[in-house]
Amino acid sequence: SSKAERLVSAFQELEQALQNLQRLAADLYIQPVLTAFLHLLRDIHLLYTQAKRRENLLDFNDQILLARELFRRPKVQQILRQRFRAILVDEFQDTNSLQKELIDLIRPANSLTVVGDPQQSIYRFRGAEVEVFTQTAATVQAGTGSLCQLTENYRSRGEILAFCNQLFTKLFPSSSPYWVSYAQIKTKREQGQSPRVELLQGTAPSKSTVKENRQIEAQAVAYRIAEMVTKEECEYRDIAVLFRSTTDLEIYHQTFRQLDIPVVNLTKSDFFFRQEIINILAGLQALTDPCPELVLATALRSPLFGLNDSELWRLKQEFGSLQQAVFGASDPDQDQGWSAGLARARQILGQLRPLANRVGPSFFVTQLLEGTAYPQFLLTRPGGEQAYANLTMFQELTAELEAAGLVDLNSFLAYIAELLRGSGRQEEAQLATEDEDAVKLLTIHAAKGLEFKVVFVVDIDRSLKWGGFPPKLRFDQTDGFGLRFSLDGQWITTGKYQAIAERDQEADYEEAKRIFYVAMTRAKDYLVLSGIRRKESELEEINQASS
């Protein structure tokens, strides 16, 4: 057995050596490509820098880098250090090494005070380095400074904090350079004996897809919310549902609407892909000449005009095209035998199209909405208030773009098309306020700094270690660029790529713990952790850590 163990160990070492050799060979193989890529980056940087100088512009990185260049000058340092007697930096857990260098360049000795909570450092994707906080804290303690820990919580009930303390005391410790120690939190609120933390576990078929799992969970969460409100344990306005990402948020949004639970999306959403916005955009595109048949069909079939599929097919058969059916019919008698929606489309679109190159886009938006009574129709539908608010926001956005120079319909639509190619992300109209009775959907990052009486943290069956799909290119300051490429149908990872990936994955895993902590500590009175039970899921991690 001892001999077998040594043999297994030797084989593992050999396998690891072969992998390292393969990655080293990959580094050498891909070096010419990487060199060409670096030359391309250099040329792009040069052209970009020249363009900024011509326009007398700076980007965000310029402001930091040029400030550092300025602060490094001894005379400037002397002036600034004489000017400031003390420097206070808030939210220090979200800074990075470059920002810390700026502070050090201008501060006098023993003049720095930093405030922050490393347990809430969750902005690594924006460049935050939690290790800057931990290193600064260690330097302060080793020198003449002092460290003051604030461990009293005025937000959450004691039962919630007791659960957090038990869970994160076991979950946080790590040998990683990106880990932070966990400080036990004490409540300043009441603490009773009744449970205040609930684990809501959905059950899914063994071969269900991720989307199906999210739909099952969304229904379970919706039923639980309805139950809590029915029993008068809380109101809709008291509840927030928190997500790690917006990927599946719309599934919950639609499920809540279908089950008549008032809900509002308070996070970034695909605004221009909302159905009410698709419809009004189709109506605007129908005014252009020529207009694609599919776009015109979308406008006619939408609640703007309300034609059905059968009627569209009949129009196509009788007139040869929808374009001819709407804009080529000049005889009023041709409206007979057709729905009122076709007559309305012929009248409104026929009157507006000749003005397409003469009037600004705001005029057409107003005319379409008023002529079709589309906003009033939306208010009769589930979720209509939010859709109505989105249309109002679209009107305001149109007016802003027109004032900024998009003064004709074609340029306005071209700009929107460019936005759509960039994913169409625009913040959804903020309908819900503290006084409106609606469940709030938002990401954990958007919820940071906020508090809610009842919090649902969903999708916790996704592992903390889940990092998405690996990119083909990675970069860090230690190894530079690392590539992952395909050769003869097989993915090859370079040694530098692997080293960077391991550091990234380690840092992401540690931050995922902190994101989970931020989510749970948004709850004031009641916390629900929700997920679909699966083998080796995060539910298992929670059960193990909290037991």
N, C-alpha and C positions, 0 to 999 in steps of 0.2 A: 504493500500500500504506500509506504514511504517512497519506494522507487517509482511507483506509478505517479505519485504527486509531483516528484521531481521531473518526470518525463513530460507531464502536462504543462508544468511551469516552463520547461525548456521550449516546448512547442509554442506556447504563448509569447515567449520572448522572441522566438524566431519570426512568428507572424508579425509582431510589432516592428521588428527590424526590417522585414520586407516591405511593410507599409511605409515606414520612414524612407526607405530607399526609393520606393515608387514616387513618393511626394518630392524627394530631392530631384529625381529625374524629371518630374513634371515641371519643377521650377526652372531647370535648365532648358527644357523643351520650349516652354512658353516665353522665355526671356526676350526673344526678338519681338514677339507680339506686344509684350509689356513695354518694351522700349519705344516702339512705335506709338503705343497708346499714350505714354508720358509725353512724347513730343507733341502729339495732338492736343493734349491738355494744356501744354505750355503755350501753343499757338492760340488756342481758344482764350486762355487767360490774358495773353497779350492783346488780342483784338478787343476783348471785353474791357480791359483797362483803358485802352485808347478811346473806346466809345464813351466811357464814363467821363474821361477828361474832356472830350469834345463838348459834352453836354453839361459839364461842370456838376456832376452827380457823384454821390457816394452811396454804396449799399450798406447793409447792417454790419457786415464783416469789416468794411473799410473804417467804420466809426470806431470799432474796437482796436484794430491793428494800427491805424494812424494815431489814435490816442496813445497807445503804448509807445509808439515811436517818439511822440512828443514828450511823454512823461519820462522817457529814459534820458532826456537831456538834463544835465546836472543843474543848470540855471532854472529850468522849469520845475524840477523836483524841489529845489530850495524854496522857490516862491510858494508852491502849493503846500509844502510841509509847514511853512510858517503861517499859511492862511488857516489851516484846519487844526484845531486843538484836539478834536475827537471825531472819530468816524464810526457811525452805526450802520450795519448792514442787516436788513431784515430778510427773511426767507433764504438764509444762507445755504440751506441744504440744496438749493436749486442753482447754485453758481458752478462755474468751471474753473480750471486752472488759469486760463487766460484772464478771466475777470478778477480772480484772486491776485494775479500779478499786477493788474492795474491799481488795485487797492493798496498793495504793498509799496508801490512806487511813490505814492503821494501821502502816505500816512506817517506821522511822526512816531517815534518809539513809544510803546506802551499806550497807544491811543485808540486801539481797535476794539469795538464791541460787536459781536455777531449774535444774531438771534435766529434760531431755526430748529426744526424737528427732523433729524435724519430718518426717523421712521416714516416720514411722509415725503421722502425724496422720490418722486415718480416721473420726473421729466428727463430721463436719459435720452429720449428721442429728440429732445431739443438741445442736447449737449451738456446737461447737468451731470456733474461728477460727485457722487455722494462721498467719495474718498477724500475730496477737498475739505469737506466738513470734518470728517473723522481725523484727518491729519492736522487740521487747524486746532481742533479740540485737544489733541495729544500735545501739540506744541505749547498751547496755553497752559495746560496742566504741568508740563515739564519746566516751564519758566516761572515768571513772577505773576502770571495771571491767575484767575479763578474760574471755575466752572460751576454754574448754577443750574440745576435740573428742576424744571417745573413739571410736576407729576400729577397735579390736581386737575380733574376734568369736571367742568360745569355743565356739560351737554348731556351725557348718557347716564342712564340709570346704572346702579351698581351691579345688577345682574348681568347686563351686557358687558360691562368692563371686566367682571370676574371671568366671563367666558373668554374674552380677548386675552386677558393675562395668562390664562391657562394654555390657550392655543399658541400664542406667539412666543411665549417663553420657550416652548419646545421647537417651534418652527423657525425662529430667527437665527439661532446659533449656527455658525458655519466657519470653516477655515478659509473661506474666500476673502480676497482683499476688498471685495465690494459689499461685505456684510456690515450691518450695524447692530450694536447691542440693543436689546429690548429693555426698556425701562417700564416697570410695573406702574399702572395708572390707578389713581385713587379717585373715587367719585365724590363730588360735593353735593350729590342729590340723594334722594331716598333710595333705600334698598330693601326689597321685600323678599318673600319666599316663593312667589309664583314665577314660573318660567317666563323669560323675556327673550329667549333665543329659540328659534324653531328651524328644524331641518326639513324642508319640503322635497321629497324624493319622488320623481316621476318614474314610471316604468315603461320601457320601450321594447319593442320586438328585437330579437337578437340580431337581425340583419337590417335594422333601420338605418337610414341615412342621417347625417348631421342635421339637415333641414327638417326631417321628420321628428327628430328628437327635440329640436327647438320648438316645433309646433305643439308637440305633446306638453312640453314644459310651459309654454305660453298659456295654454288652456288651463293647466293646473294652477298657475299663478293667478290667472284671471278669476277662476272659481274661488280661490282662497281670498282674494281681495273682496269679491262680492259677498262672501260669507262674513268677513270682518265688518264690512259696512252694514250688512243686514242686521247683524247682532249689535250694532251701534258701538263697536269697539273703537272705531275711528271713522273719519270721513274720507272721501276720495282725495281731497286736497292735502290730507296728512301723509299721503303715501308717495314714495319715490322708488322707482325700479332702476337699479344701477347695472351697467354693462361694462365689461372690459374693453369692448370695441363695438362699433356700430354695424358690424357685418350682418348680424341677424336681427337687429333692432326692429326693422320694419315688420318682421313676422309677429312680434309681440304687439306692435302698434295696430296692425290689421286685426289680429285676434281680439284685442280689447274692444275695438270698434264693433266687430261683429257680435260681440256679447254685450253690447250696450254699456260698456264701462267708459265713462268720460276720460279722455286721455290726451296728453299733449307731448310732443317731442321737443324737449328743451336742449337738444344737442345738435351737432352738425348733421344735416340730412341732405339727401339728393333732391334739393328743392325743385330744380327744373324737370325732374322726373316724376313729380307729383302729378296725379291724373288731371287735376284742375288746371295745372300750368301747361301740361301737354295739350289740353283741349284749346286753351286760349292761344297758344303758339300756333297750333294748326289753323285756327281761324285767321290769324295774322298772315301766315304763309299762303293761305288761300287767296289773299288779295294780290299776291305777286303774279306776274305774267311772263312766262308760263309757270303754272303751278303743277307739281307732280301729282298724278292721279291718287297715289296712296295718301298723300297729305290732305288732299281735298276730301277723300273718303273719310279720313279721321275726323275732319272738321264737321262733315255732314252727319256722321254717325254719333258724334258727341252730343251731350245735352244742349249744346248751343243751338242745334237745329233738330236733333232727335229722329233722323231717318233710321230705319232698320235695314238689316242686311238684304232682305228680300227686295226692298224698295231701291236700294243701291244697284242691285243686279238688274232690275227692270229698267232703271235709267240708263245703265250701260248698254243694254240690249237695244233700247229704243233710239237713243241719241248717239251711240257710238263711243261716247266718252262722258265722264262726269263733267269735265270742263265745258263741253258743248251743252250738256243738260242744264247747267247753272247759268253760264254766261252767254250762251248762244240762243237762248229761248227769249224772243222779244214779244211774242204774242201772249197777253194775259190769259187767253183761253187755254194755253198749254199747262196752266196750273191745275186745271180741272182733272179730277181722277187721281190726284196726288195728295200727299199729306200737307198740312199747313206748314210743316217744317221746311219743305222744298220751296214753297212760296216765300217764306221768310228769308231763306238763304238767297234766293234770286234777288229779292228786294235789297237786303242789307249788303251782301257782297257785291251785287251789281252796282249799287250806288257808291260804294267805297273804293272799288278797284281803280276807277279813273283818277282818284286822288292820291294813289300810292306814292308817286314821285313828287308830290306837291305839298304834303302835310306831314307833320311829325308823328312818330309812333304813338305818342300818348293819346292823340285824337282817335286813332283807330281802336286802341284798347278800350277807351271810354265808350265809343259807339257800339262796339261788339257787346260789351257787358250790358249796356243799357238797352240795346235793341233786342237782345235775346233773353233778358231777365235771368241770365245765368247765375249771378250771385244769389238771387232770391231762391232759385231752384236748389242751390247747394244747402241753404239753411234748412230745407225740409228733409235732408238726408242725414244718416248717422255720421257723426264727425264733421257735420256741415260748418260749425263755427270755426274750426281750424282751417278748413278749406276756404271759407270766406275770408279769414284773416290772411291766408296766403295770397289770394287774389288781390287784396288790398295792398299787400306788400309788393306784389308784382307791378301794380299801378305806380306805386311810389318809386320803385326801381327804374321803371320805364322813364318816368319824369326826370330822374337823376341822370340817366344815361343821355337823354335828349339834351339836357342842360350842359352836359359834358362834351357835346359835339356830335352825337349820333342823331342827326336831325331828320333823316329820312328812313323809311321803313326797311329798305334793303340793307343799309349799313347796320341798323339795329339787329335785324335777323342774322346777319353775318357774324356780328359780335356774340350773339347768344349761341350760334352754332359752334363758335370757337370755345366758348365756355363749356359746352356739352362735350366737346372732344377732350377737355381737361377734367371730366367726370361730373360737371354740372353741380358742384357743391356750392351751396349758398345757404346761409342760416335760415331755418324755417321761421316764419313769423311767430313771435313770442306772444301767444294768446294767454297762457295761464299766468296768473299772479297769485300772491298769497291768499287772496280772497276768492278765487275761482275754484269751484269744486271739481278738480280733475286730477287724475294720477299723472305724475311727472315721469317721463323717460329721459334718462341722460347717462352719459358715460361717467365712469368713476373719476376720470380726470376733470370733467366739467363740474362734478359734485364737490371737489376739494374745496374746503373752506365753508361749505354749506352744511345745513343740518335739517333733518326731517323726523317727524314723530315716528313714522314707520318706514323701514327700509327693506326692500327685497334685493338681495344680491343674487343675480341669476347666472346661469351657465357655469356653475362652479365645478361641473364634471369635466371641464376642459383642464388638463393638467397645468400646474404652474410652470412646468418645464416646456410647454408647447411654444415653439418659436416661429411657427409659420414655415413657409417654403424657403429653402436656402437661396440667397442671391448668388449671381455669378461672379460678383466682384465685392470684395471687402477691403476696408482700409482702417488702419490705426497708426498712431504716431510711432509705435515701436517697430513694426514690420513693414510699414508702407502699404503697398497694394498686394493682395492675394487673389488669385483667379481660380475659378472652377469651370472646367470646359469639357466639351464632349469630343471624344476621339473614337472613331469606329463604333459609334453607338454606345460607348461606355463613358460615364462621367468620371473625370479625373480631377482630383483635388491636389493643389500644390501645397508644399510644406508651409509656406507663409499663410496661405488661406486657412489651413487647419489650425495654426496657432492663433490666428485672429478669431476664428470661429469659436474656439474653445473659450477664449476670454469673453467674447460677446455673449455666449450662451450662459456662462457663469454669472456675468453681470445682469443679464436679463432675468435669470432665475431669482437672484436676490431682490431685484426690483419688483418682480411679480409678487413676492411675499409682502412687500411694502404697499403695493397697490391694493392687495386684499385687505391689509390693515386699514388703509384709508377708507375703503368701502364700508367696512364693518363699523367704524367709529363715526359714521355720519348719522347713525340711528340714535334718537333720543329715548324712545320708550319701548320700541319693539323691533327685533331684527329677524328676518327670514332669509335663510340660505337655501337656494333652490338649485336643483340640477337633476339630471337623468343618471341613475345608478348604472355605472359600467365598470368592468374590471379595470384595476389600476387607474382609476379616475381620481380627480382631486377630492371627490367625496371620501375616498379611502384615505387620502392624506390627512384630511380634516379629522376623520374618525380616529385615526391612529394618534394624531398629535393632541387631540383633546381628551383622550381616554386616560 
